[in-house]
Amino acid sequence: MRSGRIAGDVAADPRTTTTAAEPAGRRAGRIAPMLGPAFVAAIAYVDPGNVATNLTAGATLGYTLVWVVVAASLVAILVQFQAAKLGMATGQSLPRLCRRRFTRTGRLMLWLQAEVVVLATDLAEFVGAAIGMQLLFGMPVAVSAVSTAVVSLALLELRRKGRTRPFELMSAAALMFVGAGVGYDIIVTGSQSASGLAAGLIPHLQGEGALILAMGIVGATVMPHAVYLHSALVQGRGMTTGAARRQPDLIRRILRWDCSLALGVATVINVSMIALGAGLGVATGGAWTGDLPAAHAELEARIGGAAALAFAMALLSSGISSSGIGTLAGDIVMQGFLGRRVPMHVRRIVTMTPAVLALLSGASLTDLLVLSQVVISLGVPVVLFLLVYFCRDRSLMGPLVNAPHTTWIAGTAAVTVALLGCSLPVLLLF
């Protein structure tokens, strides 16, 4: 398979060449400029769907599902690492590889399920931003949805015009901003339990709706559209695919640092959301069950305006930043699977329409967020199986091919999530 050119050649670029005798600090300084794509993908792991699902889990089940967040996050790190490695080794995105490898019918089926995932993601992002704007400005739902689309497109202009680094830095800043807002609210509420958090690390499912919420957490944590996106974002990082294959150890080191740092931060934020939900549930005597506007009202009534403001700003930042990521992922999905590209502004109008209609339907916004994560979880096994299929192929990956134990772990995770996904319709119907 031909390797597409990414940019430059690491073997000929002294800025990215490392030696064993090179001081660690200097070596880290040369690797640092290549970090960033995982922080863009990590925004998808703290989107409004995560906020709603994790807060609902904490409010209704306490710390019971903390282990699900941690386990799903470990799988997410492995998944994003493989996606990035695939992009580095081949110079192509996962959707484009699918177009080259599968039949026309197979490509269309994969594209359709990917688009459903992207639409569900858009729903979560628009709902979250709409709630944030309502809480902050009293803005009507329809206006806030359109405002979210405009802001997200403005952010994407940075990347479209080649301003990749500012785009990555803004994504990292948004990630930290969401974490700061949640962290502040945890500190000021003061109703968390360290022993409860520790007990939540022990795998178990108990309580009504625990399995459905667990599936929602999986869908909110292992994000299929982030996998498609990450495989494309790593391209253009200052090396060719040939150079990446000549220095596999360097590539693995860079990608491990990038994925571990970015998704490690996202994991802490997601666990913190469950802790905040559990704390608010205790503080209200179980009266609050995860509704986001109600959480804002409780924080304002019990703690003060600063806590409520931090919550609303974190939610708004999560919605707007992840909305841009969703649009970019949708563009990569369509171009990769179908070989066609729709202007981003046109695509945003099309994909935002179902979200706006759902917002105007009068349904519970929090319920829409949780439902969107359940739908997303059904697309997780597909992307996991695709990664296993491609990353185990030595002729495609070269020295960056998965080790046998990595393939086994990734395959087991895919089978487990697939089985859970098959049980979900039965649970919802009966």
C-alpha positions as CSV (number, residue, x, y, z in Angstrom):
1,M,0.0,0.0,0.0
2,R,1.4,3.4,-0.9
3,S,2.3,5.6,2.0
4,G,0.9,9.1,1.8
5,R,3.3,12.0,2.5
6,I,2.7,13.7,5.8
7,A,5.3,16.4,5.9
8,G,9.1,16.6,6.1
9,D,11.3,13.6,7.2
10,V,12.2,13.0,10.8
11,A,15.4,11.3,9.8
12,A,16.5,14.5,8.1
13,D,15.2,16.9,10.6
14,P,17.5,17.4,13.6
15,R,14.7,18.9,15.6
16,T,12.9,15.5,15.8
17,T,16.0,13.2,15.9
18,T,16.9,11.8,19.3
19,T,19.9,9.8,20.5
20,A,20.6,7.8,23.6
21,A,23.2,10.3,24.7
22,E,21.0,13.3,24.4
23,P,19.9,14.8,27.7
24,A,16.4,13.9,28.8
25,G,15.3,17.5,29.0
26,R,16.4,18.4,25.6
27,R,14.9,15.2,24.2
28,A,11.6,16.0,25.8
29,G,11.7,19.5,24.3
30,R,12.1,18.1,20.9
31,I,9.2,15.7,21.3
32,A,6.9,18.2,22.9
33,P,6.0,20.0,19.6
34,M,4.7,16.8,18.2
35,L,2.2,16.4,21.1
36,G,-1.3,17.7,20.7
37,P,-3.6,15.5,18.5
38,A,-4.7,13.5,21.6
39,F,-5.7,16.6,23.4
40,V,-8.0,17.5,20.5
41,A,-9.5,14.0,20.6
42,A,-9.8,14.1,24.4
43,I,-12.3,16.9,24.1
44,A,-14.8,14.3,22.9
45,Y,-14.3,12.5,26.3
46,V,-15.6,15.4,28.4
47,D,-18.4,16.5,26.2
48,P,-21.9,17.3,27.6
49,G,-22.9,13.7,27.2
50,N,-20.2,12.8,29.7
51,V,-21.4,15.5,32.1
52,A,-25.0,14.3,32.0
53,T,-24.3,10.6,32.1
54,N,-21.7,10.8,34.9
55,L,-23.7,13.2,37.0
56,T,-26.8,11.0,36.6
57,A,-24.8,7.9,37.6
58,G,-23.4,9.7,40.6
59,A,-26.7,11.1,41.7
60,T,-28.7,7.9,41.4
61,L,-26.1,5.2,42.2
62,G,-23.4,7.1,44.1
63,Y,-19.9,5.9,43.3
64,T,-21.0,2.5,42.1
65,L,-19.9,3.1,38.5
66,V,-16.6,4.7,39.1
67,W,-14.9,1.4,38.0
68,V,-16.8,1.6,34.6
69,V,-15.3,5.1,34.0
70,V,-11.8,3.9,34.9
71,A,-12.0,0.7,32.8
72,A,-13.5,2.5,29.8
73,S,-10.8,5.2,30.1
74,L,-8.0,2.6,30.0
75,V,-9.6,1.1,26.9
76,A,-9.9,4.6,25.4
77,I,-6.2,5.2,25.9
78,L,-5.4,1.9,24.1
79,V,-7.9,2.7,21.4
80,Q,-6.6,6.2,20.7
81,F,-3.0,5.0,20.8
82,Q,-3.8,2.5,18.1
83,A,-5.7,5.0,16.0
84,A,-2.8,7.4,16.2
85,K,-0.3,4.7,15.4
86,L,-2.5,3.6,12.4
87,G,-2.4,7.1,11.0
88,M,1.3,7.4,11.5
89,A,2.1,4.0,9.9
90,T,-0.1,4.4,6.8
91,G,-0.5,8.2,6.3
92,Q,-4.2,7.6,6.0
93,S,-7.3,7.9,8.2
94,L,-9.2,4.8,9.4
95,P,-12.2,5.7,7.2
96,R,-10.0,6.0,4.1
97,L,-8.4,2.6,4.8
98,C,-11.8,1.1,5.1
99,R,-12.7,2.5,1.7
100,R,-9.6,0.9,0.2
101,R,-10.0,-2.5,1.9
102,F,-13.8,-3.2,1.9
103,T,-16.4,-3.7,-0.8
104,R,-18.8,-0.9,-1.8
105,T,-21.6,-2.4,0.3
106,G,-19.3,-2.8,3.3
107,R,-18.1,0.8,3.0
108,L,-21.7,2.1,2.8
109,M,-22.7,0.2,5.9
110,L,-19.7,1.4,7.8
111,W,-20.3,5.0,6.7
112,L,-24.0,4.9,7.7
113,Q,-23.3,3.6,11.3
114,A,-20.5,6.2,11.6
115,E,-22.9,9.0,10.6
116,V,-25.4,7.8,13.2
117,V,-22.7,8.0,15.8
118,V,-21.7,11.5,14.6
119,L,-25.4,12.7,14.7
120,A,-25.8,11.3,18.2
121,T,-22.6,13.1,19.2
122,D,-23.9,16.4,17.7
123,L,-27.1,16.0,19.7
124,A,-25.1,15.7,22.9
125,E,-23.0,18.7,22.1
126,F,-25.8,21.0,21.0
127,V,-27.9,20.1,24.0
128,G,-25.1,20.7,26.4
129,A,-24.2,24.1,24.9
130,A,-27.9,25.0,24.8
131,I,-28.2,24.3,28.5
132,G,-25.1,26.2,29.3
133,M,-26.3,29.3,27.4
134,Q,-29.7,29.0,29.0
135,L,-28.1,29.0,32.5
136,L,-25.7,31.8,31.8
137,F,-27.7,34.2,29.6
138,G,-31.3,32.9,29.6
139,M,-31.0,32.3,25.9
140,P,-33.7,30.4,24.1
141,V,-32.9,26.9,23.0
142,A,-33.1,27.5,19.3
143,V,-30.9,30.6,19.4
144,S,-28.3,28.8,21.6
145,A,-28.1,25.9,19.2
146,V,-27.4,28.2,16.2
147,S,-24.9,30.2,18.3
148,T,-23.1,26.9,19.1
149,A,-22.8,26.1,15.4
150,V,-21.4,29.5,14.6
151,V,-18.8,29.4,17.3
152,S,-17.7,25.9,16.5
153,L,-17.3,26.8,12.8
154,A,-15.2,29.8,13.8
155,L,-12.9,27.5,15.8
156,L,-12.6,25.1,12.9
157,E,-11.5,28.0,10.7
158,L,-8.2,28.0,12.6
159,R,-7.4,24.4,11.5
160,R,-8.8,24.9,8.0
161,K,-6.4,27.8,7.4
162,G,-3.4,25.8,8.6
163,R,-3.4,27.1,12.2
164,T,-3.2,23.6,13.6
165,R,-1.1,24.4,16.7
166,P,-3.5,27.2,18.0
167,F,-6.4,24.8,17.4
168,E,-4.7,22.1,19.5
169,L,-3.8,24.6,22.2
170,M,-7.4,25.9,22.4
171,S,-8.6,22.3,22.7
172,A,-6.2,21.6,25.5
173,A,-7.3,24.9,27.2
174,A,-11.0,23.9,26.9
175,L,-10.2,20.5,28.5
176,M,-8.5,22.2,31.4
177,F,-11.3,24.7,31.7
178,V,-13.9,22.0,32.0
179,G,-11.8,20.2,34.7
180,A,-11.3,23.4,36.6
181,G,-15.0,24.1,36.7
182,V,-15.9,20.6,37.9
183,G,-13.0,20.6,40.4
184,Y,-14.1,23.9,41.9
185,D,-17.6,22.7,42.4
186,I,-16.3,19.5,44.1
187,I,-14.3,21.5,46.5
188,V,-17.0,23.9,47.5
189,T,-19.8,21.3,47.9
190,G,-17.7,19.2,50.3
191,S,-20.1,16.2,50.3
192,Q,-17.8,13.6,48.7
193,S,-16.7,10.3,50.3
194,A,-13.2,9.0,49.9
195,S,-14.2,5.6,51.1
196,G,-17.2,5.6,48.7
197,L,-14.9,6.5,45.8
198,A,-12.5,3.7,46.7
199,A,-15.3,1.2,46.9
200,G,-16.5,2.3,43.5
201,L,-13.3,1.0,42.0
202,I,-14.4,-2.5,42.7
203,P,-16.3,-3.9,39.7
204,H,-20.0,-4.5,40.4
205,L,-23.4,-3.5,39.1
206,Q,-26.2,-2.8,41.5
207,G,-29.3,-0.6,41.5
208,E,-32.0,0.1,39.0
209,G,-30.8,1.2,35.6
210,A,-27.1,0.4,36.5
211,L,-26.4,-1.5,33.3
212,I,-28.0,1.2,31.0
213,L,-26.0,3.9,32.7
214,A,-22.9,1.8,32.5
215,M,-23.5,1.5,28.7
216,G,-24.0,5.2,28.6
217,I,-20.7,5.8,30.3
218,V,-19.0,3.5,27.8
219,G,-20.5,5.4,25.0
220,A,-19.5,8.7,26.5
221,T,-15.9,7.5,27.3
222,V,-14.9,5.4,24.3
223,M,-15.9,7.8,21.5
224,P,-16.0,6.3,17.9
225,H,-15.8,9.6,16.2
226,A,-12.7,10.5,18.2
227,V,-11.0,7.4,16.8
228,Y,-11.8,8.3,13.2
229,L,-10.6,11.8,13.9
230,H,-7.4,10.9,15.7
231,S,-6.2,8.7,12.9
232,A,-6.3,11.8,10.6
233,L,-5.0,14.4,13.1
234,V,-1.6,12.7,13.6
235,Q,-0.8,13.3,9.9
236,G,1.2,16.4,9.2
237,R,3.3,16.0,12.4
238,G,6.7,16.6,10.8
239,M,7.5,13.2,9.3
240,T,6.8,10.8,6.5
241,T,5.3,7.3,6.9
242,G,8.7,5.9,5.9
243,A,10.5,7.8,8.7
244,A,7.8,6.8,11.2
245,R,8.5,3.1,10.3
246,R,12.3,3.6,10.6
247,Q,11.9,5.0,14.1
248,P,9.0,3.0,15.7
249,D,10.3,3.4,19.2
250,L,10.3,7.2,18.9
251,I,6.8,7.1,17.5
252,R,5.5,4.9,20.2
253,R,7.0,7.1,22.9
254,I,5.5,10.2,21.4
255,L,2.0,8.7,21.0
256,R,2.1,7.1,24.5
257,W,2.9,10.4,26.1
258,D,0.3,12.3,24.1
259,C,-2.5,9.7,24.7
260,S,-1.7,9.1,28.3
261,L,-1.5,12.8,29.2
262,A,-4.6,13.9,27.4
263,L,-6.8,11.0,28.3
264,G,-5.4,10.8,31.8
265,V,-6.7,14.4,32.4
266,A,-10.1,13.4,30.8
267,T,-10.3,10.3,33.1
268,V,-9.8,12.5,36.2
269,I,-12.5,14.9,35.0
270,N,-15.0,12.1,34.4
271,V,-14.4,10.5,37.8
272,S,-14.8,14.0,39.3
273,M,-18.1,14.3,37.6
274,I,-19.4,11.2,39.3
275,A,-18.1,12.4,42.6
276,L,-19.8,15.7,42.1
277,G,-23.1,14.0,41.2
278,A,-22.8,11.7,44.3
279,G,-22.1,14.7,46.5
280,L,-25.0,16.7,45.2
281,G,-27.2,13.6,45.6
282,V,-26.2,13.3,49.3
283,A,-26.6,17.1,49.8
284,T,-30.2,17.0,48.5
285,G,-31.1,13.8,50.3
286,G,-31.6,12.0,47.0
287,A,-34.1,14.6,45.7
288,W,-31.7,15.5,42.8
289,T,-31.3,12.7,40.2
290,G,-29.0,14.2,37.6
291,D,-31.0,17.0,35.8
292,L,-28.4,19.6,34.7
293,P,-30.5,22.8,35.2
294,A,-31.5,21.4,38.6
295,A,-27.9,20.9,39.5
296,H,-27.1,24.5,38.6
297,A,-30.1,25.6,40.8
298,E,-28.9,23.5,43.7
299,L,-25.4,24.8,43.5
300,E,-26.6,28.4,43.4
301,A,-29.0,27.9,46.3
302,R,-26.7,25.8,48.6
303,I,-23.3,27.2,47.7
304,G,-23.6,30.4,45.9
305,G,-23.4,32.1,42.5
306,A,-19.7,31.3,41.9
307,A,-20.3,27.5,42.1
308,A,-23.3,27.8,39.7
309,L,-21.3,30.0,37.3
310,A,-18.4,27.5,37.3
311,F,-20.8,24.7,36.5
312,A,-22.5,26.6,33.6
313,M,-19.2,27.8,32.2
314,A,-17.8,24.3,32.2
315,L,-20.9,22.9,30.5
316,L,-20.8,25.7,27.9
317,S,-17.1,25.2,27.2
318,S,-17.6,21.4,26.9
319,G,-20.5,21.9,24.4
320,I,-18.8,24.5,22.1
321,S,-15.4,22.9,22.0
322,S,-16.7,19.3,21.4
323,S,-19.1,20.6,18.8
324,G,-16.2,21.7,16.6
325,I,-14.6,18.3,17.1
326,G,-17.8,16.6,16.0
327,T,-18.0,18.6,12.8
328,L,-14.4,17.9,11.9
329,A,-14.8,14.2,12.6
330,G,-17.9,14.1,10.4
331,D,-15.9,15.7,7.6
332,I,-13.2,13.0,7.9
333,V,-15.8,10.2,8.1
334,M,-17.6,11.3,4.8
335,Q,-14.4,12.0,2.9
336,G,-12.8,8.8,4.0
337,F,-15.6,6.3,3.5
338,L,-17.2,7.9,0.4
339,G,-14.3,9.8,-1.1
340,R,-16.5,12.9,-1.1
341,R,-16.3,16.1,0.8
342,V,-19.3,18.4,1.6
343,P,-18.4,22.0,2.5
344,M,-18.1,22.2,6.3
345,H,-20.7,25.0,6.6
346,V,-23.3,22.9,4.6
347,R,-22.5,19.8,6.7
348,R,-22.9,21.7,9.9
349,I,-26.4,22.9,8.8
350,V,-27.4,19.3,7.9
351,T,-26.1,17.7,11.1
352,M,-27.4,20.4,13.4
353,T,-31.0,20.0,12.2
354,P,-31.9,16.8,14.1
355,A,-30.3,18.3,17.2
356,V,-32.3,21.5,16.9
357,L,-35.5,19.5,16.3
358,A,-34.9,17.4,19.3
359,L,-34.2,20.5,21.4
360,L,-37.5,22.1,20.2
361,S,-39.5,18.9,20.9
362,G,-39.8,19.7,24.6
363,A,-38.1,16.4,25.7
364,S,-36.0,16.4,28.8
365,L,-32.6,17.8,27.9
366,T,-30.8,15.6,30.3
367,D,-32.6,12.5,29.1
368,L,-31.6,13.4,25.5
369,L,-28.0,13.6,26.6
370,V,-28.0,10.2,28.3
371,L,-29.8,8.6,25.3
372,S,-27.3,10.0,22.9
373,Q,-24.5,8.3,24.8
374,V,-26.3,5.0,24.7
375,V,-26.6,5.3,20.9
376,I,-22.9,6.2,20.6
377,S,-22.0,3.1,22.7
378,L,-23.5,0.9,19.9
379,G,-20.9,2.2,17.5
380,V,-18.0,1.4,19.8
381,P,-17.6,-2.3,18.9
382,V,-17.4,-1.5,15.2
383,V,-14.5,0.9,15.5
384,L,-12.7,-1.4,18.0
385,F,-13.0,-4.3,15.6
386,L,-11.7,-2.1,12.7
387,L,-8.7,-1.1,14.7
388,V,-7.9,-4.7,15.6
389,Y,-8.3,-5.7,12.0
390,F,-5.9,-3.1,10.6
391,C,-3.4,-2.8,13.4
392,R,-2.6,-6.5,13.5
393,D,-1.7,-6.4,9.8
394,R,2.1,-6.3,9.5
395,S,2.1,-5.6,5.8
396,L,0.1,-2.5,6.5
397,M,1.7,-1.4,9.8
398,G,5.3,-2.5,9.4
399,P,7.3,-2.2,12.7
400,L,4.3,-0.4,14.3
401,V,2.2,-3.5,14.1
402,N,0.3,-4.4,17.3
403,A,2.0,-6.9,19.6
404,P,0.0,-10.1,20.0
405,H,-1.1,-9.3,23.6
406,T,-2.3,-5.8,22.4
407,T,-4.4,-7.4,19.7
408,W,-5.8,-9.9,22.3
409,I,-6.7,-7.1,24.8
410,A,-8.3,-4.9,22.1
411,G,-10.2,-7.9,20.7
412,T,-11.5,-8.8,24.2
413,A,-12.7,-5.3,24.8
414,A,-14.5,-5.2,21.5
415,V,-16.3,-8.5,22.2
416,T,-17.3,-7.3,25.7
417,V,-18.7,-4.0,24.5
418,A,-20.5,-5.8,21.6
419,L,-22.2,-8.2,24.1
420,L,-23.3,-5.4,26.3
421,G,-24.6,-3.5,23.3
422,C,-26.7,-6.5,22.1
423,S,-28.3,-6.7,25.6
424,L,-29.2,-3.0,25.6
425,P,-32.3,-3.2,23.3
426,V,-33.7,-6.0,25.5
427,L,-33.2,-3.9,28.6
428,L,-34.9,-0.9,27.0
429,L,-37.9,-3.0,25.7
430,F,-38.4,-5.1,28.9
